[in-house]
Amino acid sequence: MLTIKQIRDDKERAIERLAVKGVDAQQTIALIEELDDKRKSVQNTLDGLLSEQNSIAKQIGALFAQGKRDEADALKAKVAQLKEESKFMEDELKAVTERLNAEITTLPNFPADIVPHGKTAEDNLVVKLVDNIPELPADALPHWELAKKYDIIDFELGVKLTGAGFPVYKGKGAALQRALITFFLDRNTEAGYNEVLPPIVVNEASGFGTGQLPDKEGQMYHTEADNFYLIPTAEVPVTNIYRDVIVKESDFPIKLTAYTPCFRREAGSYGKDVRGLNRLHQFDKVEIVRIEHPERSYAALDEMVAHVESLVSALGLPYRILRLCGGDMSFTSALTYDFEVWSAAQKRWLEVSSVSNFESFQANRLKLRYKGEDKKTQLAHTLNGSSLALPRIVAALLENNQTADGIKIPEVLVPYTRFDTIK
């Protein structure tokens, strides 16, 4: 979440930056200023009452030492009155602080200066295109037909077991999933990311820490009995490892990677976007997360983008990299690059990764700080990226590599699959 300092230091700039995300924040920021002023006033009054109590307490001790019990008892009555007034002001301070934080929580992160203006995905900026698009025969099949033809993914069985959006991977389809997960993890750890295997359900505090709550609770599966949430991405538990932690400046960079199943309700999705593997309620994903010094976070973002690009390139897939416009960015992001791969049979681009810098937005929610050489604590920066999400990668691999003799497996995956063709 934004800090009071970010909002109040340059109010006009705050309003201008939030407008890039399509948010008219003028009234909210005016209310935040009003509540912050009230909070300061209440805090000053409370501090005065507490200071007066301490002063009188010392007087009482001195009077008792002098044997002036009546005068001491009179002052004790004054202290009791001050305590009542202090309790009232403490309650008032708690109430105004909670309301102030609630208002700040409604504001998204400031977009970086290089974020394009725009409202929808159509306004995103293509910053790189590698269009080695394969020529397929006229009778080329989309991946859901290929999955049925080679009996590697069973969508109907998934409907029977759970519902739409929960496919069952079979035989070489399951082996391909496992191969991709291991390949991505191996490449990530080779790049210096430390592998963790986190829980796939989290508590409310974790959901708030990374910004899924209260923004996206409608898209998350919720277990009401325990008030737990199934994770939409490994970003949530992995980043929350550092919730309420003060790290040393020498600890940077902190680089983590994790494989997890992910769960998203995807309410309101329909049409071609949900065919086959295009949009699922449960899917596998490998994630990379970085905790960085603020001065290094954008260099780290460039490194993460280059790393994800190396993975897509190694698979031989046509891809493009987009810098998201303000209206298409997430609530928490300051700058996001999306990776899309070309789906040859569907003749459309499919998103397979988002790589984002959240600057201090998540860290402020997480109370994730670092201590510099001057011994002062400051908010760290957090970043994350899909490295990679499997469903649409699999869709593109199946469609782009189909031949008359079967589906060719990319050379880099053969040591993991132990077969080079799905026949």
N, C-alpha and C positions, 0 to 999 in steps of 0.2 A: 504494500500500500504506500501511497505517497506520504511524505513527511510534512508537518506543518511548515517547516522551513522552505521546502520546495514550493509550497503553495503561496506563502506569504511574501517571500523574498522578491518575487516578480509576478504579481497577480495577473497582469495583462498578458505576460508570456504564457503563464499557466493556462489561461483561457484560450489563447491562440493555439497552443500545442494540443489541448484536448479537443479542440474543434476539428483538428486533422483526423481524429478518430470518430468524428460525427457526434461529439458530445457538446451540448451547450451547457457549460459549467458555471456560467456567470452567477446565477442565483445560489447554487450550491456553495460556491466559493465565498460569496457574501455571507451566507449563513455560517460557514466554517469560521470566518473571521470574527463574526459576532460571538459565536460559542467559545472561541479561543480567548477573546477578550474577557468574557464572563468567567471562564476557567481561571484566568490569571487573577482576576479581581477576587474571586472566592478563595483562591490559594493564598493571596496576600492577607485577606482577612483572617483565614485560619492560622497562618503563620504568626500573625499578631496576637491572636488569642493564646496560642501555645507558648509564645514567648512571655506573655504576661503571666501565664500559669507558672512557668519556671521561675520567674522573678519572685512571685509571691511565695512560692514554695520555699525559696531560700530565706525570705523574710520570716516565714513561720518557724523555720528551724532556728533562726537566730533568737526569735521571741521566746520560744520554749527554753532555749539555753539560758535566757535572762530571767526565766521564771514568770514571764508575762503571758500566762495562760489565756486570760480573757481576750487579749488583743490577738493572740494566735488563733483562738477559736473563731473570732470574727472574720479573720482572713480566710480560714478554712471554708466558711460559708461562701465567701467570694469565689474561691477556687471551684467549689461545687457548681456555682452558677456559670463560671467560665467553661467548665467541662461540658455542661449541657449545651452551651452555645457552640462549643467546638464540635460536639457530636452532630449537631444540626448542620454545621458547615462542612463536615466530612461527608455527610450524606449528600449534601448539595454538590460538593466537588465530584463525588463518584457519579452522580446522575448526569452532570454536565459533561464530564469526561467521556462517559459511555455514549452520550448523544453525539459528541464531537467525533469520536472514533467511528461511530456508525455512519456519519455523513462522509467522512474521509474515505471509508471503505467503499462507498458507491462510485468513487472516481477511478477510472482505469489509469494505467501507467501512461506517462508522457511518451509519445513516439519520438524517436531520434530525428534529428534535423533532416537526414537524407531519406526519410520515409516519404514515398510519393503520396500526393493528395489523390483521393478517390474513395468511392463508396463500396464497390463490389470487386469480385475477382477479375472482372474485365479491365480494371484499372491497375492491376499489378504490372510491375516492370520486369520484362525478361532481360536478365543481365548476362545470360550465357545460354547457348543452344548447341547441342551436339546431336545432329540429326542423321545419324547413321541408320535411317529407317529401312528395314528389310522389305524386299519385294516378295509378297506372298501370292500364291495362286488365287484365282478367282473364287475357288471353293474353300478358302481358308475359314476355319471355325473360331468362334469366340471361346474363351477359356472354359466357360461352363459346359459347352458341348465337348470340348477336348477332355475335360475331367470325366465326363460320362463315358466317352468313347474308350478311354484307357483305364477306367475304373480306379481313379486315384483320389477323387474328392466326391463325396456323396452328400449332396445338398438335401435331398429328400429324407435321407436317414436322420440328418440333423434336425429337420422339422419334426420327425417322429419323436426323437429323444428330448428335444427342448422346444424348438420353434424356428422360424425363419431367422437367418443370420448366425446360425450355429452349425457350420458344416463339420462333417466327419472326414478326416484325411485317412486314406487307406494305402497300404502297400508302398509303392514308390512315391506316392503323394506325401505320405507321412515321412518317408525318408528324406524327401526334398526339403520339407519343413525343418527337420532336425539338422540337415546339412547347412541350410542358410543360417540358422540360429548360431551354430558352432562357428561357421565361417566369419560371421559378423563379430562374434565375441573374440575370436582369435585375432582378427585384424584390430579390434579396439584395444585389447590388452597389449598387442605389439606396439601400439601408438602411445602406451603409457597410462591407459585407463585401468584402474583397479576394479576387478569384477566383484560384485556383491549379488546376493540372491535374497531380495527383500520379501516381506509379506505382500500378498496381493489384496488384502483388505486393510483399510486404514481407519483411524478414528477421525472425529470431526476436526480436531486441532490440526491434524496433518492436512486435511482438505483445505482448511483456511490458510495454512502456511504457504502453500504454493498457488493459491488463488482460485482453486476449483470451487470453493465455497466462500461466499454464498452465490457466486456467479453462475455455476453450472450444475447445481444440485439436481435439476430436472433431467440432466443427461447421464447421471450416475445411478447405478444400482445400489439400493440402500437396504441394509438388514436392520429392520426396525427394532427387533428384540435387543440387540446389542449396540445400536446406533453406530454401526460400522458401514463403510462404503467400499464397494469393489472398485479397484483402481482403474481409471481410464488410461493411465500411462505409468510406467515405472518412475517417471519424473517425481511423482508425488511421494512415495516412500523413500526414494533415494535422496532427494533434496532435503527431506525432513530429518534425515540422519543428523543434520547440522542445526536443527531447531534448538534454540536456547543455548547455543555454543559460541564461545569466544575462541577463535583460532589465532595462532601466531602468524605474523606477517611472513615469517620464514616457511610456513606451511604451504603457501601458494606455489604452483597451482595445485588445487585438489581436483583430481580427475577420476570419475567413477563410471562404470558401465554395468548394465544389468539386463538380463532377459526376464520378461514376465508375460503371462497372458494379460490382455487388457480387455476391459468391459465398458461398452458404451451403449446407451439405450437408443441413440440416434433417432429420437422422436421426430416425426415429420418428414423423414426421408422417403422417397418414392421414385418410381419410374426407372430409367436406365441406370441411374446412380446406384441402385441396390441390386442389380443383376449379379449373380455369381459371387465373386470375391470383392466386388467393387466397394461394398459397404456392409460391414458385419457388426454384430453385437459382441462377439468374442473373437479376438485375433491375437496373434503373437507379434511381439515387437522387442527389438533390442534398442536400448537407450544409452546415450552418453550425457553425463552431467558434469558441469565444472563450477567450482567455487573459486572466484578470482579476486585479485586486487583491483579496485576500480580503475586504476590507470592502465591495466592490462586487459580489461574485459573485451574490448573491441578487437584487439589483436587475437585474443582467444577465439572470438566468434569467427574470424577469418580462418583460423586454423581448423575449427570444427567444420566449417563449410567445405574446406579443401579435403578434409578426411572423409566426409560423407560422399563427396564427389568421387573420391578414389574407389569407394565401394561400388557405386553405381557403374562407374567406368569399367571396373574389373569384371562385372557381370555382362559387359558388352551391350548394355541397353541404351537406346537413344534417350536423351534426357535434356531437360532445360532447368535452369535455376531462375527463380523469380524473387524479386524484392517486393514484399507485400505492401500494398497501399494502406493508409490509415483505417479505412472502413472494413478491410478484410483481416486486420490483425486481431490477435487475442486480447483479452482484457488486461493481461499481465505483461505483455511484451513491449519492449522499446524498439526492437528491430527484429524482423523475421525474414529468413530466406526459406522458400519452399523448393523442394525438388519434385519434379514430375517426370515420369517415364512414359514413353509412347507405347500405347496398346495397339498393335498393328491390325488385329482383326476388328477391334471396335473402332479403330481410327479416331482415337481421342487420347488426350493426356490424362494421366492418373497421378495424383499426389502420393508420394511415398515417404516424404520426410519434411519436417519443419525444424529449422535450427534457429534458436532465438536467444537474444540477450535481454534479460529482465532488469538489468542494472541493479539498483538497490530495492526494487519494488517488492520482490519476494522476501529478501533479506529483512526488510522492516517488519513484515508479518511474522517471519520466523524468529526474529530477534537474533539473527546470525551476524556476528560482528567479528572484527579482527583487532588485535592490539599491535600498534605500530611501535617503532623505536622510541617515540615520544611517550609511550605508555598510555596514550589515549585510545579509547575504543571507537571504532567507526564501522558503519555498515559495509559488508562485503557485497560483491556482485555475483549473481547466479546466472548460469546459462544451461541450456539443454538442447538436445537434438535427437531425432529418430535416426537410428543407425543399424538397421532400418526397420520399418514396418513391413511385415511379410506379405499380407494378402495381395496387394496390387503389384508387388515385385513378382510374386508367383504368377499372377494373371498375365503380366507382360512377358515373363520368361516362357510360359506355355504358348502364348499366341505368336510371339516373335520368332520362336525357334521350332515351329512345327514344319515338318517335312513329310514327304511321301513315306519315309521309312520310320517315322516316329518323331518324338520331341527331343531335340538335342540338348544336352546339359552343358552349361558353360564350363570351359576347361578348368577354371579355378575351383569349381564345386565337385569335380569328379573324385578327387581324393576323399571327399566327405561323403558323397553318395555311394561311391564304389560301383557306379554304373554311368555310362555316358549317353544313354538314350532311354527314353520311356517308350516302350513298344506295346 
